[in-house]
Structure formats: C-alpha cells, structure tokens
Amino acid sequence: MKPVFVSVAMMALIGASGALAAPVTYRFDPAHSQVVFEYSHMGFSNSTGIINGVTGTLVLDRDDLAASSVEAVMPLSGLRTVSPELDQHLFGPDFFNTDVAKAEAVFRSTRVEPDDDDEARVTGDLTLNGVTRQVVLEVELNKLAPNPMDGRETIGFDAETEIRRSDFNLGQFAPAVEDEVDIDITIEAVVAE
C-alpha cells in the first residue's frame, strides 16, 4: 500500500488556497477502515487475516504537508483469520497471551515525507503486544472529496508495510510460520465537526 499525505501538487486537489490554512482533522470511519495481514504458512499457503473497527485521526496540514500526522488504534477484538480455532490460539500462551477484549495495536506517526502527487512515506511508532517499534508506511491517497451520501469532506487512503512477528514477541513457530508479515491498510476518514 502507499501514502496518505500528499505533495505540493495535491494541494490543488485538496483545495488549499495560497493563504495559510489551519490543519484539518479527520476521524476514521471504523465501518470502512481495516487492516489485512498476510504470511506464509510453512511455504504451503499464504494465510490472511483482518482487523476490523480501526479508529483514529488524521491531521492534514495543507500548507506544510510534512507537519501532518496520523494516529490509529486497531482493536484486536476485531481480528479474524481463516478459522475460529486459530483466532483463539492467537490469544493463548503461544502469542498474545491476553484477553482479546483488552488487546489493541496503536500507530502514532513521527514523520511524514510527501512523495509524488498522491503518495508519502509515513514513519511512526507501532505498539503491539506491549512492544513499540518504528515502522514505515507507504501511503497512497485514494480520494479527497465530499461524501455523496452526506456531503461531508471525506478522505480515503491505503497504506502498506511489513513487520517481523519476532520484533513484537510474537515469533512462535518461525521460520516454519513466516516471521515477516505483509500488512495492507485501508482507511476512510471524515472531517471532524
């Protein structure tokens, strides 16, 4: 996936004027925001899972895109894999070893680097399973426009990254179960009122 914060060329699309504009805050729509992850299972199959119900905020500074920021909370209660048994196993002693209702992952950006007209690299801290590591998201703006349903300004973007399970104390059964996990994120966010 790719970036959410846009380059100077995107300012026209976003509607920024030459005057200094205040940063705009968007709130994630959890009904249209999710994380999909994929890993190799012993080389036989590529298993996938999903985390629904992602919440968060995007602060878009149209005059200084590098000053934009994003924070996302991924409730692990929204995690689903290919089987209920595997879902249950993930929260047992081999992996998270916690109550699913309390588990979450949090991403907070620390740097935004605009790239091309609709892409950016967003560096930030991912906290997962009690461990915080720096990750880089490749983000791509999908669309910024009034929502045809209610007219509210809405932004959508996709992001992608890769993490190592072992970096977050989740490396059980590696390398048979691949340590590297590909992550694809899609977010829809509405301007805050």
N, C-alpha and C positions, 0 to 999 in steps of 0.2 A: 504494500500500500504506500501511499505517498502523502504529502503535506496538507496542512490546513491554513497556514498563514501565507499570505500572498505577497508577491513582489510589487514593485512600483507600478508595473503595467496593470496589475489587478486593481489599483486604486480607482481607475475609471469604471471598471465593472462594479466595484463595491459602491461607487457613488460618492467618493470622497471629493470634497472641493479643495481648492487651493488654500483655504483658510484652515487654521488649526481646529481639528475636530476632537471632541472628547472621545476617549476609548469607549467602545460599545461592549456591553456584557451580554453574552448569550448563555442560556441554560439548556443543558442537554435534555432531549426528549427521550426518556428511558424506553418508551414503546417503540422507538425507531433507532436505537443505539445498541450495538452489540460487539462482542469480541469473539472471533473464531480462531481456534488454535489447531495446529496440525503437527504430528510427529510420526516417525516410522516405528512400527511395532515389529521388532526383530527382523526387519527387512521384508516381511511378508506383506504388510499392508500399511497404508498411511491412514492413521486414525485421526479423527477430528473431534472437536468438542466446541461448545459455545457457552458464552456467558451473556445472559440477557439482563436487562434492567440497569444498564450503565447510566450513572448520573454524573454531573459535573458542570463546570463553567468554562467558557472561552471568553477571554477579554481581548478584543481585537482593536489595536491602536492603528488607525488608518494612516496617521501621519508618520508613525515610526513603527513599522511592522515588526522590527526586531524587539520592540518593547511589549509585544503581545504575549499572552500567557494562557496556559490551559491547565486545568486540574480535573482529573477523572477518578471516580470511585466505582470499582467493579465488584458488586456483591457476589461472593462465591456461592451464595444460596441460589443464584441464577445459573450455576454451572451444570451443563448436561453433556454427557458423552454418548457413545453408541449403546450403552446398556446401563440400567439402574444399578446393577451389581458393581460395575466399575465406578459409577458415581459414589457409591457407598464406600468402596475401597479407598478412593482418593482422600476421604476424610478420616480414614483409620490410621493406625500407627505407622504404616509404611510411608505416608506422605504428610498431609496436613495435621493429622492427629488433633483435631479440634472439632468443636460443634459447628456444623455448616452454617447455622444461623448467624454466627458471630464473625465468620471469616470474610475478609474483603481484601482486594488489592487496590492500591492508590498510586496514581501517577501525578507528579507535580513538575511542570516544566521549569527549567532553569535557563534555557537559551533557545531563541528562535532565530533561524537563519533562512531568510527568504531565498528562493531559488526559482528560476524560470518565472513564467507568468502566473502559474497556479500551484506551485509546489514550494515546500520548505522542509528543512531538517529541524526537528524539534527535539532537543536534548532535555532529559529530565530524570528525576529520581522515581524509580518504581519500588514500592514497598509491597512485598509479597511474602507470606509465611514468616513474618517478623524480621525479614532481611530487606535492606534497602540497597539497590544497585542502580548505577547510571545506565540508561538505555537511550537509544536514538531512534526516533520515529521518522520515517519518510512519509510525508503527508502530502495529500493532493486535494485541492479544493474541488468539490463536485459542482456546487451551485450556491449562489447567494442571491436571494430574490424574495419578494413577498410570497407567502404560502397561499396558494389558490383557495384553500379551504377557509382561512380566516383573515387573510391579508397581512398577518404579522411577518416582519422580516425574519427569514429563516436561512440558516447556513448549513450546508452538508459537506462532510469531508471524509475521506478514507485515509487510513494510516497503516503502515506495516513495519514490523521489526522482528528480530529473532532474539530469544533469550536461551540461556542454558539452565535447565532444571536444577543442576547441582549448585549453581550460584545462589539458589534460594532454599537450599537444604531439602530439595525435592528430587534428588538424583537416584533414588532407589531403582535397581534393575538396569541401570546404564552400564554398558552401552547397548545391551540387547534391546531395551526400550530406549530409543534415541534421546540423548541428552538435550540436543538442540530442538527447540520448539518454535515453529513459524507462527507469528501472530498477525492477524488481519483485523482491523478495527473499522467500523463504520459508525459515524455519528451524525445525528441531525439535532440542531440546536436552534432555539427560538430566542429572539431578542427579549431581554428581561424587561419587565414593566416596572 
